Amino acid sequence: MRGGRTQHTARCDTVYDKDDYRNIRFVDRDKLINPNWAIELIAEDPVVVVNKSHVWSNSCGALGHPKVYINLDKPEVGVCGYSGRKFIQKKFYDEKVHGPSITYEEYLEQMRGDSR
């Protein structure tokens, strides 16, 4: 490293011969495509109804995200910036507006299940 710049071992514009093995992506199988979009899956997730003015979100487990505290003082849905999980205080929850829900206790049980 010199002058604050790192030296790369491969170039972005490298072009291999047509028959070079490094061009092979899928051998003896079709390309698998997941038709689900993460934003659509998150939107389907039920809102977590809470009896407190604040909660924490934590996806637990080795691949989880850090514990995030979410303030629910306002009459709106609080969203975890990592997982997209939605939370709202019980007094502000309206099923017609916010859709299906689960309790905070059910949410915590789901998180315990992830870390087992």
For each residue, the residues with C-beta under 8 A, 3 or more apart:
1: 4 5 6 7
2: 5 7
3:
4: 1
5: 1 2
6: 1
7: 1 2
8: 11
9:
10: 14
11: 8 14
12:
13:
14: 10 11
15:
16: 20 22 23
17: 20
18: 23
19: 23
20: 16 17 23
21: 24
22: 16
23: 16 18 19 20
24: 21 27
25: 31
26: 29 30 31
27: 24
28:
29: 26 32
30: 26
31: 25 26
32: 29
33:
34:
35:
36: 40 41
37: 40 41
38: 41 42 84
39: 42 43 84
40: 36 37 43 44
41: 36 37 38 44 45
42: 38 39 45 83 84 85
43: 39 40
44: 40 41
45: 41 42 84 85 86
46: 99 100 101 102
47: 77 86 87 88 93 98 99 100 101 102
48: 55 85 86 87 88 101 102 103 104 106 107
49: 88 89 90 93 101 102 103 104
50: 55 72 87 88 89 90 104
51: 89 90 104
52: 55 72 89 104
53: 71 72 73 89
54: 69 70 71 72 73
55: 48 50 52 69 70 72 78 87 104
56: 67 68 69 70
57: 65 67 68 70 80 82 83 85 87
58: 64 65 66 67 68 111
59: 63 64 65 82 83 111 114
60: 64 111 112 114 115
61: 64 114 115
62:
63: 59
64: 58 59 60 61 114 115
65: 57 58 59 68 80 82 83
66: 58 82
67: 56 57 58
68: 56 57 58 65 80 81 82
69: 54 55 56
70: 54 55 56 57 78 79 80 87
71: 53 54 74 78
72: 50 52 53 54 55 78 87 88 89 92
73: 53 54 89
74: 71
75: 89 92
76: 88 92
77: 47 86 87 88 98
78: 55 70 71 72 86 87 88
79: 70 84 85 86 87
80: 57 65 68 70 83 84 85 86 87
81: 68
82: 57 59 65 66 68
83: 42 57 59 65 80
84: 38 39 42 45 79 80
85: 42 45 48 57 79 80 107
86: 45 47 48 77 78 79 80 98
87: 47 48 50 55 57 70 72 77 78 79 80 104
88: 47 48 49 50 72 76 77 78 92 93 98
89: 49 50 51 52 53 72 73 75 92 93
90: 49 50 51 93
91:
92: 72 75 76 88 89
93: 47 49 88 89 90 98 101
94: 97 98
95: 98 99 100 101
96:
97: 94
98: 47 77 86 88 93 94 95 101
99: 46 47 95
100: 46 47 95
101: 46 47 48 49 93 95 98
102: 46 47 48 49 106 107
103: 48 49 106 107
104: 48 49 50 51 52 55 87 107 108
105: 108 109
106: 48 102 103 109 110
107: 48 85 102 103 104 110 111
108: 104 105 111 112
109: 105 106 112 113
110: 106 107 113 114
111: 58 59 60 107 108 114 115
112: 60 108 109 115 116
113: 109 110 116
114: 59 60 61 64 110 111
115: 60 61 64 111 112
116: 112 113
